[in-house]
Amino acid sequence: MADGMKQVGDRAPDPARLTPYELAFLEGDFESRVFPAIEAEAKERGEDAAQRERFTFIGQAGDAVRDIIPEDAPPEMLEEYRALFYHAFNFWSAGRRTYVLDAPVARYLVESSPRLDAWTFAVPAPAFYLQLPANLFWASITPELPPEPVDGFFVTVAQQADARGVPFAHLQGLMVLGIHRNRPGFSVIPFDAEVGAGIPAVWAEPGREEGRDFENVLPGGDMAGLYSILTTSEALKLIALAAWYIGENAADVSPEPAADLPADDGVAPVSRMDFLRVRFGGGSAA
């Protein structure tokens, strides 16, 4: 790379971009009408809405998700709608916690590959959205389709116990990609993993059979310093690395108010929600 050439995502930090949650759930009174009803029923029935398999037993949730699925949606997309709704509710229930990862942090996590072998898995909130630097990471929903920029990840973690009473955490993730001005929706890829004592930590192992984790596969992407996410292991590793960094560098995580800008200013529409910016401050992780 020529001296002085800026890489994608390395400009001064922008306001948080418009999130998929806002695109899908903030229009009208959906959030204020539907989610509180689901929360009330879950409490009345003693259901843990963070447990994906139990979420489906909440009647209000089942009715609401059917309402948001288009009649012409192909059968293979139904699970994606259900996963998005599950994450959206838990994101709302946890206080709509959004972490915006600055590009220097993302590059540090990818290029330095901090070893997390001895790290005890922990997340900054039971449910949150992790927004990645714009156009820095790319992925495809299928190998046959062209790559799209990854906006970020919804993460929901449920604390559970196995048949012997041994505790573990079940992480549900949803990668969101393909958000841009000329597209009304976006693509999602759901995935999950169990985390706990005696369970292999996927983020401590290579994420690809060949090549380096997050290595670019786009033509010309190396010049721009781009990264690719090809496997579920890489997605989980990126979430774990971000969670580790947030936990170890609290001074580098600062709350910021929603941008006071017109919604159509800038490269992409800005978020109307408060968020937490994750900076590279040269603390204990540097």
BELBELDA-V415947 format. One record per residue. N is the residue number from 1. RES is the residue in one small letter. OMEGA is omega in whole degrees, 0 to 359 (NA if undefined). Layout:
n:N res:RES omega:OMEGA
n:N res:RES omega:OMEGA
This chain:
n:1 res:m omega:182
n:2 res:a omega:179
n:3 res:d omega:176
n:4 res:g omega:180
n:5 res:m omega:179
n:6 res:k omega:176
n:7 res:q omega:178
n:8 res:v omega:176
n:9 res:g omega:185
n:10 res:d omega:176
n:11 res:r omega:179
n:12 res:a omega:183
n:13 res:p omega:177
n:14 res:d omega:169
n:15 res:p omega:176
n:16 res:a omega:178
n:17 res:r omega:175
n:18 res:l omega:186
n:19 res:t omega:176
n:20 res:p omega:177
n:21 res:y omega:180
n:22 res:e omega:180
n:23 res:l omega:188
n:24 res:a omega:193
n:25 res:f omega:183
n:26 res:l omega:179
n:27 res:e omega:179
n:28 res:g omega:184
n:29 res:d omega:185
n:30 res:f omega:184
n:31 res:e omega:184
n:32 res:s omega:183
n:33 res:r omega:189
n:34 res:v omega:186
n:35 res:f omega:177
n:36 res:p omega:179
n:37 res:a omega:177
n:38 res:i omega:180
n:39 res:e omega:181
n:40 res:a omega:180
n:41 res:e omega:179
n:42 res:a omega:179
n:43 res:k omega:181
n:44 res:e omega:182
n:45 res:r omega:182
n:46 res:g omega:180
n:47 res:e omega:174
n:48 res:d omega:184
n:49 res:a omega:177
n:50 res:a omega:176
n:51 res:q omega:188
n:52 res:r omega:183
n:53 res:e omega:178
n:54 res:r omega:180
n:55 res:f omega:182
n:56 res:t omega:180
n:57 res:f omega:177
n:58 res:i omega:187
n:59 res:g omega:181
n:60 res:q omega:179
n:61 res:a omega:179
n:62 res:g omega:180
n:63 res:d omega:184
n:64 res:a omega:182
n:65 res:v omega:176
n:66 res:r omega:181
n:67 res:d omega:183
n:68 res:i omega:180
n:69 res:i omega:178
n:70 res:p omega:181
n:71 res:e omega:182
n:72 res:d omega:180
n:73 res:a omega:179
n:74 res:p omega:183
n:75 res:p omega:183
n:76 res:e omega:180
n:77 res:m omega:183
n:78 res:l omega:180
n:79 res:e omega:179
n:80 res:e omega:177
n:81 res:y omega:179
n:82 res:r omega:180
n:83 res:a omega:179
n:84 res:l omega:181
n:85 res:f omega:178
n:86 res:y omega:181
n:87 res:h omega:181
n:88 res:a omega:179
n:89 res:f omega:182
n:90 res:n omega:174
n:91 res:f omega:177
n:92 res:w omega:183
n:93 res:s omega:181
n:94 res:a omega:176
n:95 res:g omega:178
n:96 res:r omega:182
n:97 res:r omega:180
n:98 res:t omega:176
n:99 res:y omega:179
n:100 res:v omega:186
n:101 res:l omega:177
n:102 res:d omega:184
n:103 res:a omega:179
n:104 res:p omega:177
n:105 res:v omega:180
n:106 res:a omega:181
n:107 res:r omega:177
n:108 res:y omega:183
n:109 res:l omega:181
n:110 res:v omega:187
n:111 res:e omega:182
n:112 res:s omega:180
n:113 res:s omega:180
n:114 res:p omega:180
n:115 res:r omega:182
n:116 res:l omega:183
n:117 res:d omega:184
n:118 res:a omega:183
n:119 res:w omega:174
n:120 res:t omega:185
n:121 res:f omega:177
n:122 res:a omega:178
n:123 res:v omega:183
n:124 res:p omega:179
n:125 res:a omega:180
n:126 res:p omega:175
n:127 res:a omega:181
n:128 res:f omega:173
n:129 res:y omega:179
n:130 res:l omega:181
n:131 res:q omega:182
n:132 res:l omega:176
n:133 res:p omega:185
n:134 res:a omega:171
n:135 res:n omega:181
n:136 res:l omega:179
n:137 res:f omega:183
n:138 res:w omega:180
n:139 res:a omega:178
n:140 res:s omega:178
n:141 res:i omega:172
n:142 res:t omega:180
n:143 res:p omega:183
n:144 res:e omega:184
n:145 res:l omega:181
n:146 res:p omega:179
n:147 res:p omega:177
n:148 res:e omega:177
n:149 res:p omega:179
n:150 res:v omega:178
n:151 res:d omega:181
n:152 res:g omega:184
n:153 res:f omega:160
n:154 res:f omega:178
n:155 res:v omega:174
n:156 res:t omega:183
n:157 res:v omega:178
n:158 res:a omega:176
n:159 res:q omega:184
n:160 res:q omega:176
n:161 res:a omega:180
n:162 res:d omega:184
n:163 res:a omega:179
n:164 res:r omega:182
n:165 res:g omega:180
n:166 res:v omega:183
n:167 res:p omega:172
n:168 res:f omega:178
n:169 res:a omega:176
n:170 res:h omega:180
n:171 res:l omega:173
n:172 res:q omega:179
n:173 res:g omega:176
n:174 res:l omega:177
n:175 res:m omega:181
n:176 res:v omega:182
n:177 res:l omega:175
n:178 res:g omega:176
n:179 res:i omega:173
n:180 res:h omega:189
n:181 res:r omega:189
n:182 res:n omega:180
n:183 res:r omega:183
n:184 res:p omega:183
n:185 res:g omega:180
n:186 res:f omega:179
n:187 res:s omega:178
n:188 res:v omega:175
n:189 res:i omega:178
n:190 res:p omega:175
n:191 res:f omega:181
n:192 res:d omega:179
n:193 res:a omega:174
n:194 res:e omega:186
n:195 res:v omega:177
n:196 res:g omega:181
n:197 res:a omega:178
n:198 res:g omega:179
n:199 res:i omega:181
n:200 res:p omega:179
n:201 res:a omega:185
n:202 res:v omega:182
n:203 res:w omega:178
n:204 res:a omega:182
n:205 res:e omega:176
n:206 res:p omega:181
n:207 res:g omega:180
n:208 res:r omega:177
n:209 res:e omega:179
n:210 res:e omega:177
n:211 res:g omega:183
n:212 res:r omega:177
n:213 res:d omega:178
n:214 res:f omega:180
n:215 res:e omega:182
n:216 res:n omega:175
n:217 res:v omega:180
n:218 res:l omega:175
n:219 res:p omega:180
n:220 res:g omega:183
n:221 res:g omega:179
n:222 res:d omega:179
n:223 res:m omega:181
n:224 res:a omega:180
n:225 res:g omega:182
n:226 res:l omega:177
n:227 res:y omega:177
n:228 res:s omega:173
n:229 res:i omega:185
n:230 res:l omega:187
n:231 res:t omega:174
n:232 res:t omega:179
n:233 res:s omega:178
n:234 res:e omega:178
n:235 res:a omega:178
n:236 res:l omega:179
n:237 res:k omega:180
n:238 res:l omega:176
n:239 res:i omega:181
n:240 res:a omega:179
n:241 res:l omega:179
n:242 res:a omega:179
n:243 res:a omega:177
n:244 res:w omega:182
n:245 res:y omega:179
n:246 res:i omega:181
n:247 res:g omega:183
n:248 res:e omega:187
n:249 res:n omega:184
n:250 res:a omega:181
n:251 res:a omega:180
n:252 res:d omega:179
n:253 res:v omega:185
n:254 res:s omega:178
n:255 res:p omega:177
n:256 res:e omega:179
n:257 res:p omega:176
n:258 res:a omega:184
n:259 res:a omega:177
n:260 res:d omega:183
n:261 res:l omega:172
n:262 res:p omega:186
n:263 res:a omega:182
n:264 res:d omega:177
n:265 res:d omega:173
n:266 res:g omega:182
n:267 res:v omega:180
n:268 res:a omega:177
n:269 res:p omega:184
n:270 res:v omega:180
n:271 res:s omega:175
n:272 res:r omega:181
n:273 res:m omega:172
n:274 res:d omega:182
n:275 res:f omega:177
n:276 res:l omega:179
n:277 res:r omega:179
n:278 res:v omega:184
n:279 res:r omega:173
n:280 res:f omega:188
n:281 res:g omega:179
n:282 res:g omega:179
n:283 res:g omega:186
n:284 res:s omega:182
n:285 res:a omega:186
n:286 res:a omega:NA
